[in-house]
Amino acid sequence: MKTRISFAELSARERVRALLDPGTFRELIDPFERMRSPYLAEQRIVAQSDDGVVVARGTLGGENAVIVATDGRYLGGSIGEIGGAKIAGALECAADAWARNERTRVAILFDSGGIRLQEANLGILAVAEICDAIVALRAFTPVIAIVAGRVGVYGGMSIAASLCSASIVSEGARVGLNGPDVVEEEAGLAELDARDRPLVWRATGGRRRHAQGQATRFVTDDVDVIRAALHELAIHATPIAPIAPKIPIDPTLSLADFDRELGRRFS
Amino acid sequence: MIETLEIINEGGTPIARRAHIGVVASGNCELLIEPTSEPRARVLIRTSVRGYEAAWRAVIARFFERHPIAARIEIDDFGATPSVVALRLEQALEAAS
């Protein structure tokens, strides 16, 4: 019997290694390069040696590929100057490779709360560069977003994920611009009780986002299933219809009412 | 501010390869271990929790009593307990052997 390996329980580095063809993982700017954020120490935060971002080359179904991943365990997978530059740089290099007629497949593993507040404007600029690079690259090849970690994707990085050609989401991952705590803080308990975890997942979880037409594939939390979906979308690229909401969203509805409405249509 | 400590242990046998273990997250730490040409182990610690130098020295000393190695070790700590640090050291050594 086949044993299921949880993708969500792997570290960012292990996730990238698990998706690339066996034995082909080669990390760029690895932890031993010590490209740490220079801004965190003065804010009493210990910096991680890879700034929470993994960039690796390898092959995907025999084709050259670059996969980048954010580490949701480190400061919520937030994007600062260094990690953001690693991602944008990798995507820009891939676009340059295509411009030289070198095929390079691309996937981004999002597990991120968004911009790193401690690096403020530098994080915003980094996410803008990432968005630019995704748009430039998707003219050459499908850029695949995978949201299948424990954080999900929020804030500026949810915009980057939405710009990708196609996306793969799992049940445990959530996708949204504002996180539930922010929604509750800004709009009040009547809008959303952030402690109501079943509601948060029903309203923003991968299953719902897929049902809404905002994700291309809905997958179980299984490395083999996610790899197969990635191969299908990144390599055997049958033209992918742009991701577009299947139902109009009424902005006057509260999230709870929206949840009830969607539940009525999709259950 | 962040506290920085350096602990040196003289002598020891060289390790085979470098390894990277762990994560900078609450109650956890990241650890880099690398071979060195020096005949000693040099441990650099950066921690967000100040005032535990004695505990660090005790955990590191016990590790080198069990495993007299020559290596360069860097620990980025976010409030790992002594037992977690000890496990991370053992894990790093296993990966570097």
Interface residues (C-beta under 8 A of the other chain):
Chain A: S11 D30 P31 F32 A41 E42 R44 I45 V46 A47 Q48 S49 D71 R73 Y74 L75
Chain B: M1 I2 R18 H20 V23 V24 A25 N28 E30 L32 E34 R46 T47 S48 E74 D76 D77 F78
